[in-house]
Amino acid sequence: MTVQAQVATQTLPDLEKGGLGGHPKGLNVLFFTELWERFSYYGMRAILVLFMIAPRAEGGMGLTMDRAADIYAWYTMCVYLTSIPGGLVADRLIGPRLAIVYGGIIIALGHFTMAIRSDFAFYAGMILIVLGTGLLKPNISTMVGKLYPAHDPRRDAGFSIFYMGINLGATLSPLVCGYLAQDKSFKTMLVNWGIPAETCWHFGFAAAGVGMCLGLAHLFAQYKLLDHIGGRPKNKDSKARDQAEERKEQRKGDKEEQIVSSDNHSERGKLMAIACLFVFNSLFWMIYEQGGSSLNVFAEKLSTNQIFGWSFPSSWLQSLTPIYVIVFAPLFSILWTRLGARQPSSPAKFALGLGFLGLGVALMIPASILATHGKVSPLFLIFTYMIEVLGELCLSPVGLSTVTKLAPIRFQSLIMGGWFCSSAIGNWLAGQLARSFDFSNTQAMSQIFSAMAIFTLFASGLLFAMLPPIRKWMGNVR
């Protein structure tokens, strides 16, 4: 550990020591809470579009791909868009800690509502999940940031560990929910129990709700470890002290880069940096989130879904991206820690992330061309997801960490909610893009993948060109 990290650790209360890899104990609690919340979200997401386009006779909704992609776009956008009111409620009324609790309860209710076999329950459950995620998602990320003192070099590594928890949940859930929703042996089991086989989808939705309940149980069991952070908003005098403390921490940074103008000017520059990264974050998720829609349907309709003669449900391929994150996230965490001050700046990592994403999408061009002659090997999707995850690890956890460093303390949850709006926009655009896919026209599909790859690589180059002004806006934050 560097001298700077040792000093930062020594200033922590005893309650914040002894966690995963020398991180605060509170990280353990938030790690497992987010793990189960993401289990519930990605489990439902893995079967959502497939359920909507499945015929009514098979228990689905019988929607067209165009309509299903539209619903998927609005749903995934709203999941992130509600992060703004969720952050505002936490900042002004109940605090981030209680927001996580209430959000988790509402999410669980939403999944169990979707387990009821009716169109009304389907849409009502989605609305509940949207509202609950809006409370939980921005505030749990804010809580991770609050575990670390300002300028603590472990922060990026801590978010990488937290991000690995997200992906542990996302790995398990498609396997569980996908099995319950699609596997023929489970359908046979239902019939033997006297239950119609077409209700299998709703067992998948119910399993997502069980996952969220497990997350809440762990949160309540370890709740005391979070007593020192994320409480209710303070009064005006306390807020003034927070602002004074924030100015004091800013002066502890590199004096050569210290901004000698007013604090408002400093905040403006940092907010401009967040806004710029906001745009590129939206573009990243517009392409990346094809995994849950167009690539998911590609796996169902145009991929053999067999390895060495063993067949598996198409939704199981959704577990690949989180598996890759679990494998590579510790390596990235070690890499950033080892590089220390020599590591790329946050916006440079963003640009690298977009570059990897463009290369991953490019692999789908030959896949779609070969699909003209019949179903293709799942290896195309396997390697596409792997390369895209390298981009995700350069961008997503780094983005969360950067926002907690740049956002003013007094409305940090609100800014984090605003950050998730970039993901909301990206998810909505992803759904609109998925509507253009015609899986009976593979030639047109290859053209769409080509355009996506070129666009993403161009965005990467543009961000590299913009690094100097963005770093200037960020001040002493890297």
C-alpha positions as CSV (number, residue, x, y, z in Angstrom):
1,M,0.0,0.0,0.0
2,T,1.3,3.5,-0.8
3,V,2.1,6.0,1.9
4,Q,-0.9,8.1,0.8
5,A,-3.2,5.1,1.1
6,Q,-1.8,4.3,4.6
7,V,-2.5,7.8,5.8
8,A,-6.0,7.7,4.3
9,T,-6.7,4.4,6.1
10,Q,-5.4,5.6,9.4
11,T,-7.9,8.4,9.4
12,L,-10.9,6.0,9.0
13,P,-13.0,5.1,12.0
14,D,-12.6,1.5,13.3
15,L,-16.0,0.6,11.8
16,E,-14.6,1.3,8.3
17,K,-11.6,-1.0,8.5
18,G,-11.3,-4.8,7.8
19,G,-13.5,-5.1,4.7
20,L,-12.8,-6.8,1.4
21,G,-9.1,-6.4,0.4
22,G,-8.5,-3.8,3.0
23,H,-11.5,-1.7,2.1
24,P,-14.1,-0.4,4.6
25,K,-16.5,-3.0,6.1
26,G,-19.5,-1.1,4.8
27,L,-18.3,-2.2,1.3
28,N,-19.2,-5.8,2.2
29,V,-22.8,-4.8,3.0
30,L,-23.3,-2.8,-0.1
31,F,-21.5,-5.4,-2.2
32,F,-24.0,-8.2,-1.3
33,T,-27.1,-5.9,-1.4
34,E,-26.3,-4.8,-4.9
35,L,-25.4,-8.4,-5.9
36,W,-29.0,-9.5,-5.1
37,E,-30.6,-6.4,-6.5
38,R,-28.8,-7.0,-9.8
39,F,-29.7,-10.7,-9.6
40,S,-33.4,-9.6,-9.6
41,Y,-32.9,-7.0,-12.4
42,Y,-30.8,-9.1,-14.8
43,G,-32.8,-12.2,-14.2
44,M,-36.0,-10.5,-15.3
45,R,-34.1,-8.7,-18.1
46,A,-32.7,-11.9,-19.6
47,I,-36.2,-13.2,-20.3
48,L,-38.1,-10.0,-20.8
49,V,-38.0,-9.5,-24.6
50,L,-38.2,-13.3,-25.2
51,F,-41.4,-13.4,-23.1
52,M,-42.9,-10.5,-25.0
53,I,-42.3,-12.0,-28.4
54,A,-43.3,-15.6,-27.5
55,P,-46.7,-16.7,-28.8
56,R,-49.7,-16.6,-26.5
57,A,-50.0,-20.3,-26.8
58,E,-46.5,-20.7,-25.3
59,G,-47.3,-18.4,-22.4
60,G,-45.9,-15.2,-23.9
61,M,-47.5,-11.9,-25.0
62,G,-47.4,-12.5,-28.7
63,L,-45.9,-9.1,-29.5
64,T,-43.9,-8.2,-32.6
65,M,-40.2,-7.5,-32.2
66,D,-40.8,-3.8,-33.0
67,R,-43.4,-3.5,-30.2
68,A,-41.3,-5.5,-27.7
69,A,-38.2,-3.5,-28.4
70,D,-40.2,-0.3,-27.9
71,I,-41.4,-1.5,-24.5
72,Y,-37.9,-2.6,-23.6
73,A,-36.6,0.8,-24.5
74,W,-39.0,2.7,-22.3
75,Y,-38.7,0.3,-19.4
76,T,-34.8,0.3,-19.3
77,M,-34.8,4.1,-19.8
78,C,-37.2,4.7,-16.9
79,V,-35.3,2.3,-14.6
80,Y,-32.4,4.8,-14.8
81,L,-34.4,8.0,-15.3
82,T,-36.1,7.7,-11.9
83,S,-32.7,7.9,-10.4
84,I,-33.1,11.7,-10.4
85,P,-36.2,11.8,-8.2
86,G,-34.7,8.9,-6.2
87,G,-31.5,10.9,-5.5
88,L,-33.6,14.0,-4.7
89,V,-35.7,12.2,-2.2
90,A,-32.6,10.9,-0.5
91,D,-30.8,14.3,-0.5
92,R,-33.8,16.2,0.8
93,L,-36.0,13.8,2.8
94,I,-34.8,10.3,4.0
95,G,-31.1,10.0,3.2
96,P,-29.4,7.4,1.0
97,R,-29.5,4.6,3.6
98,L,-33.3,4.5,4.0
99,A,-33.8,5.0,0.2
100,I,-32.0,1.7,-0.4
101,V,-34.3,-0.1,2.0
102,Y,-37.5,1.3,0.6
103,G,-36.3,0.8,-3.0
104,G,-35.5,-2.9,-2.4
105,I,-38.9,-3.6,-0.9
106,I,-40.7,-1.9,-3.8
107,I,-38.5,-3.9,-6.3
108,A,-39.4,-7.2,-4.7
109,L,-43.1,-6.3,-4.8
110,G,-42.7,-5.5,-8.5
111,H,-41.1,-8.9,-9.4
112,F,-43.8,-10.8,-7.5
113,T,-46.5,-8.8,-9.2
114,M,-45.0,-9.9,-12.6
115,A,-45.3,-13.5,-11.4
116,I,-49.0,-13.1,-11.7
117,R,-50.2,-14.3,-15.2
118,S,-52.0,-11.2,-16.6
119,D,-51.0,-8.3,-18.9
120,F,-52.1,-5.8,-16.2
121,A,-49.8,-7.5,-13.6
122,F,-46.9,-7.5,-16.1
123,Y,-47.1,-3.7,-16.6
124,A,-47.9,-2.9,-13.0
125,G,-44.9,-5.0,-11.9
126,M,-42.6,-3.2,-14.3
127,I,-43.8,0.2,-12.9
128,L,-43.0,-0.9,-9.3
129,I,-39.5,-2.1,-10.4
130,V,-38.9,1.2,-12.1
131,L,-39.9,3.2,-8.9
132,G,-37.9,0.9,-6.6
133,T,-34.8,1.0,-8.7
134,G,-34.9,4.8,-8.9
135,L,-34.6,4.9,-5.1
136,L,-32.0,2.1,-4.7
137,K,-29.6,2.5,-7.7
138,P,-28.2,6.0,-7.3
139,N,-28.1,5.9,-3.6
140,I,-26.2,2.7,-3.1
141,S,-23.5,4.0,-5.5
142,T,-23.4,7.2,-3.4
143,M,-23.0,5.2,-0.3
144,V,-20.0,3.4,-1.7
145,G,-18.4,6.8,-2.4
146,K,-19.1,8.0,1.2
147,L,-17.1,5.1,2.6
148,Y,-13.8,6.7,1.5
149,P,-12.1,10.0,2.5
150,A,-11.4,12.5,-0.1
151,H,-8.3,11.7,-2.2
152,D,-8.3,8.1,-1.0
153,P,-6.5,6.2,-3.8
154,R,-8.5,3.0,-3.0
155,R,-11.7,4.6,-4.3
156,D,-11.5,3.4,-8.0
157,A,-10.4,-0.1,-6.8
158,G,-13.4,-0.1,-4.3
159,F,-15.8,0.6,-7.1
160,S,-14.3,-2.1,-9.2
161,I,-14.9,-4.6,-6.3
162,F,-18.5,-3.2,-5.9
163,Y,-18.9,-3.6,-9.7
164,M,-17.9,-7.3,-9.4
165,G,-20.7,-7.8,-6.9
166,I,-23.1,-6.4,-9.5
167,N,-21.9,-8.9,-12.0
168,L,-22.0,-11.9,-9.6
169,G,-25.7,-11.3,-9.4
170,A,-26.0,-10.8,-13.1
171,T,-24.2,-14.1,-13.7
172,L,-26.4,-16.3,-11.6
173,S,-29.8,-14.8,-12.5
174,P,-30.0,-15.6,-16.2
175,L,-29.0,-19.2,-15.4
176,V,-31.8,-19.5,-12.8
177,C,-34.5,-17.4,-14.4
178,G,-33.6,-18.6,-17.9
179,Y,-33.9,-22.2,-16.8
180,L,-37.3,-21.7,-15.2
181,A,-38.6,-19.7,-18.1
182,Q,-37.3,-21.7,-21.1
183,D,-35.9,-25.2,-20.1
184,K,-38.0,-28.1,-21.4
185,S,-37.2,-30.3,-18.4
186,F,-38.7,-27.7,-16.1
187,K,-41.8,-27.4,-18.3
188,T,-42.2,-31.2,-18.0
189,M,-41.9,-30.9,-14.3
190,L,-44.7,-28.3,-14.2
191,V,-46.9,-30.6,-16.2
192,N,-46.2,-33.5,-13.8
193,W,-47.3,-31.2,-10.9
194,G,-50.5,-30.3,-12.7
195,I,-49.4,-26.8,-13.6
196,P,-49.7,-25.6,-17.2
197,A,-46.2,-25.6,-18.9
198,E,-46.8,-22.1,-20.4
199,T,-46.7,-20.5,-16.9
200,C,-42.9,-21.2,-16.8
201,W,-42.2,-17.5,-17.6
202,H,-43.8,-16.4,-14.4
203,F,-41.7,-18.7,-12.3
204,G,-38.7,-16.9,-13.8
205,F,-40.1,-13.5,-12.7
206,A,-40.8,-14.9,-9.2
207,A,-37.3,-16.1,-8.9
208,A,-36.1,-12.5,-9.5
209,G,-38.2,-11.4,-6.6
210,V,-36.8,-14.0,-4.3
211,G,-33.3,-12.7,-5.2
212,M,-34.3,-9.2,-4.1
213,C,-35.6,-10.6,-0.8
214,L,-32.3,-12.3,-0.1
215,G,-30.6,-8.9,-0.7
216,L,-32.9,-7.2,1.8
217,A,-32.3,-9.9,4.4
218,H,-28.6,-9.4,4.2
219,L,-28.9,-5.6,4.4
220,F,-31.0,-5.8,7.5
221,A,-28.6,-8.3,9.1
222,Q,-25.6,-6.0,8.6
223,Y,-27.4,-2.6,8.8
224,K,-25.4,-1.3,11.7
225,L,-22.2,-1.2,9.7
226,L,-23.8,1.6,7.7
227,D,-24.9,3.7,10.7
228,H,-22.1,6.2,10.1
229,I,-23.0,7.1,6.5
230,G,-26.1,7.8,4.5
231,G,-28.3,9.2,7.3
232,R,-31.2,11.7,6.9
233,P,-30.3,15.1,5.5
234,K,-28.7,17.6,8.0
235,N,-30.0,21.0,9.0
236,K,-28.8,24.2,7.4
237,D,-25.9,24.7,9.9
238,S,-24.7,21.2,9.2
239,K,-24.9,21.8,5.5
240,A,-22.8,24.9,5.9
241,R,-20.2,22.9,7.8
242,D,-20.2,20.3,5.0
243,Q,-19.6,23.0,2.4
244,A,-16.7,24.3,4.5
245,E,-15.3,20.8,4.8
246,E,-15.6,20.3,1.1
247,R,-13.6,23.5,0.4
248,K,-11.0,22.3,2.9
249,E,-10.7,19.0,1.1
250,Q,-10.3,20.7,-2.2
251,R,-7.3,22.7,-0.8
252,K,-5.6,19.4,0.2
253,G,-5.2,18.5,-3.5
254,D,-2.3,19.4,-5.8
255,K,-1.6,23.1,-5.0
256,E,-0.2,23.7,-8.5
257,E,-3.6,22.8,-10.0
258,Q,-5.6,24.5,-7.2
259,I,-8.3,26.8,-8.6
260,V,-7.8,30.2,-7.0
261,S,-11.1,31.7,-8.2
262,S,-14.4,31.1,-6.3
263,D,-15.7,27.7,-5.3
264,N,-18.6,28.2,-7.8
265,H,-16.1,28.3,-10.6
266,S,-14.5,25.1,-9.4
267,E,-17.9,23.4,-9.2
268,R,-18.9,24.7,-12.7
269,G,-15.8,23.1,-14.2
270,K,-16.4,19.8,-12.5
271,L,-20.0,19.8,-13.5
272,M,-19.0,20.5,-17.1
273,A,-16.7,17.5,-17.0
274,I,-19.5,15.3,-15.7
275,A,-21.8,16.6,-18.5
276,C,-19.3,15.8,-21.2
277,L,-18.7,12.3,-19.9
278,F,-22.5,12.0,-19.6
279,V,-22.8,12.2,-23.4
280,F,-20.2,9.6,-24.1
281,N,-21.7,7.3,-21.4
282,S,-25.1,7.5,-23.2
283,L,-23.4,6.5,-26.5
284,F,-21.7,3.6,-24.9
285,W,-24.9,2.1,-23.4
286,M,-26.8,2.7,-26.6
287,I,-24.5,0.1,-28.3
288,Y,-23.7,-2.1,-25.3
289,E,-27.4,-2.7,-24.3
290,Q,-28.0,-4.5,-27.6
291,G,-27.0,-7.5,-25.5
292,G,-30.4,-7.5,-23.8
293,S,-32.4,-7.0,-27.0
294,S,-31.1,-7.5,-30.5
295,L,-28.1,-9.8,-29.6
296,N,-30.4,-11.7,-27.2
297,V,-32.9,-12.4,-30.1
298,F,-29.9,-13.1,-32.4
299,A,-28.9,-15.8,-30.0
300,E,-32.5,-17.2,-30.0
301,K,-33.1,-17.2,-33.7
302,L,-29.7,-17.3,-35.5
303,S,-27.3,-19.1,-33.1
304,T,-27.0,-22.9,-32.7
305,N,-26.8,-22.6,-28.9
306,Q,-24.8,-25.8,-28.7
307,I,-21.3,-26.6,-27.5
308,F,-19.9,-30.1,-28.0
309,G,-23.4,-31.4,-28.6
310,W,-24.8,-29.9,-25.4
311,S,-27.8,-27.6,-25.9
312,F,-28.6,-24.7,-23.6
313,P,-31.3,-22.0,-23.4
314,S,-30.5,-18.9,-25.4
315,S,-31.0,-16.7,-22.4
316,W,-28.0,-18.4,-20.7
317,L,-25.7,-16.4,-23.0
318,Q,-26.7,-13.4,-21.0
319,S,-24.6,-14.7,-18.2
320,L,-21.4,-14.3,-20.3
321,T,-20.9,-10.6,-19.8
322,P,-21.1,-10.7,-16.0
323,I,-18.8,-13.8,-15.9
324,Y,-16.2,-11.9,-17.9
325,V,-16.6,-9.0,-15.5
326,I,-15.9,-11.3,-12.6
327,V,-12.8,-12.7,-14.3
328,F,-11.4,-9.3,-15.4
329,A,-12.6,-6.9,-12.7
330,P,-10.0,-8.0,-10.2
331,L,-7.3,-7.6,-12.9
332,F,-8.4,-4.1,-13.7
333,S,-8.5,-3.2,-10.0
334,I,-5.0,-4.5,-9.5
335,L,-3.9,-2.7,-12.7
336,W,-5.2,0.7,-11.6
337,T,-3.8,0.3,-8.1
338,R,-0.4,-0.7,-9.4
339,L,-0.2,2.1,-11.9
340,G,-1.2,4.6,-9.2
341,A,-0.5,8.2,-10.5
342,R,0.6,6.7,-13.9
343,Q,-2.8,5.3,-14.7
344,P,-4.9,6.9,-17.5
345,S,-7.2,9.7,-16.4
346,S,-10.9,8.9,-16.1
347,P,-11.9,10.4,-19.5
348,A,-9.0,8.5,-21.1
349,K,-10.4,5.3,-19.6
350,F,-13.8,6.2,-21.1
351,A,-12.2,6.6,-24.6
352,L,-10.6,3.2,-24.2
353,G,-13.9,1.7,-23.2
354,L,-15.6,3.0,-26.4
355,G,-12.7,1.6,-28.5
356,F,-13.1,-1.9,-27.1
357,L,-16.9,-1.7,-27.6
358,G,-16.4,-0.8,-31.3
359,L,-14.1,-3.8,-31.8
360,G,-16.6,-6.1,-30.1
361,V,-19.5,-5.0,-32.3
362,A,-17.4,-5.4,-35.4
363,L,-17.3,-9.2,-34.7
364,M,-21.0,-9.4,-35.3
365,I,-20.5,-8.2,-39.0
366,P,-19.2,-11.6,-40.2
367,A,-21.6,-13.4,-37.9
368,S,-24.6,-11.7,-39.5
369,I,-23.2,-12.4,-43.0
370,L,-22.7,-16.1,-42.3
371,A,-26.2,-16.3,-40.8
372,T,-27.5,-15.9,-44.4
373,H,-26.6,-19.6,-44.9
374,G,-28.1,-20.8,-41.6
375,K,-27.5,-20.6,-37.8
376,V,-24.0,-19.7,-36.7
377,S,-21.8,-20.8,-33.9
378,P,-22.3,-19.1,-30.5
379,L,-18.6,-18.4,-30.4
380,F,-19.3,-15.1,-32.2
381,L,-21.5,-13.9,-29.3
382,I,-19.1,-15.4,-26.8
383,F,-16.1,-13.3,-28.1
384,T,-18.2,-10.2,-28.8
385,Y,-19.4,-10.1,-25.2
386,M,-15.8,-10.7,-23.9
387,I,-14.4,-7.7,-25.9
388,E,-17.3,-5.5,-24.9
389,V,-16.8,-6.3,-21.3
390,L,-13.2,-5.0,-21.5
391,G,-14.7,-1.7,-22.6
392,E,-17.3,-1.8,-19.9
393,L,-14.6,-2.2,-17.2
394,C,-12.8,0.8,-18.6
395,L,-15.9,2.9,-18.4
396,S,-18.7,1.9,-16.0
397,P,-17.1,1.5,-12.6
398,V,-14.7,4.4,-13.4
399,G,-17.7,6.6,-14.2
400,L,-19.4,5.9,-10.9
401,S,-16.1,6.7,-9.0
402,T,-15.5,9.8,-11.0
403,V,-19.0,11.2,-10.3
404,T,-18.5,10.7,-6.5
405,K,-15.2,12.6,-6.8
406,L,-16.5,15.5,-8.9
407,A,-20.0,16.0,-7.5
408,P,-20.4,18.5,-4.6
409,I,-21.1,16.8,-1.3
410,R,-24.3,18.7,-0.6
411,F,-26.2,17.2,-3.6
412,Q,-24.1,14.2,-4.4
413,S,-27.1,11.7,-4.6
414,L,-28.9,14.1,-7.0
415,I,-25.9,14.3,-9.3
416,M,-25.5,10.5,-9.2
417,G,-29.2,10.3,-10.2
418,G,-28.4,12.6,-13.1
419,W,-25.5,10.4,-14.0
420,F,-27.8,7.4,-14.3
421,C,-29.9,9.4,-16.6
422,S,-27.1,9.1,-19.2
423,S,-27.6,5.3,-18.9
424,A,-31.4,5.9,-19.2
425,I,-30.9,7.8,-22.5
426,G,-28.5,5.1,-23.7
427,N,-30.9,2.3,-22.9
428,W,-33.8,4.1,-24.6
429,L,-31.7,4.7,-27.7
430,A,-30.6,1.0,-27.5
431,G,-34.2,-0.1,-27.7
432,Q,-35.0,2.3,-30.6
433,L,-31.9,0.9,-32.4
434,A,-33.1,-2.7,-31.8
435,R,-36.4,-1.9,-33.5
436,S,-34.5,-1.6,-36.8
437,F,-33.3,-5.2,-36.7
438,D,-35.1,-7.5,-39.1
439,F,-33.9,-11.1,-38.4
440,S,-35.1,-12.3,-41.7
441,N,-32.9,-9.9,-43.5
442,T,-29.3,-10.7,-42.5
443,Q,-27.8,-8.5,-45.2
444,A,-29.4,-5.4,-43.6
445,M,-28.4,-6.6,-40.2
446,S,-24.7,-6.7,-41.2
447,Q,-25.0,-3.1,-42.4
448,I,-26.4,-2.1,-39.0
449,F,-23.6,-3.8,-37.1
450,S,-21.1,-2.1,-39.5
451,A,-22.6,1.4,-38.8
452,M,-22.6,0.7,-35.0
453,A,-18.9,-0.3,-35.0
454,I,-17.8,2.7,-37.1
455,F,-19.9,5.1,-35.0
456,T,-18.4,3.8,-31.7
457,L,-14.8,3.9,-32.9
458,F,-15.3,7.4,-34.1
459,A,-16.7,8.4,-30.7
460,S,-13.6,6.9,-29.0
461,G,-11.3,9.0,-31.2
462,L,-13.3,12.1,-30.6
463,L,-13.1,11.7,-26.8
464,F,-9.3,11.1,-27.0
465,A,-9.1,14.5,-28.9
466,M,-11.1,16.2,-26.1
467,L,-9.0,15.0,-23.2
468,P,-7.1,18.3,-22.6
469,P,-10.1,20.5,-21.9
470,I,-11.9,17.8,-19.9
471,R,-8.9,17.3,-17.6
472,K,-8.7,21.1,-17.1
473,W,-12.3,21.2,-16.0
474,M,-11.7,18.3,-13.6
475,G,-9.0,20.3,-11.7
476,N,-7.1,18.1,-9.3
477,V,-9.4,15.1,-9.9
478,R,-8.0,12.4,-12.2
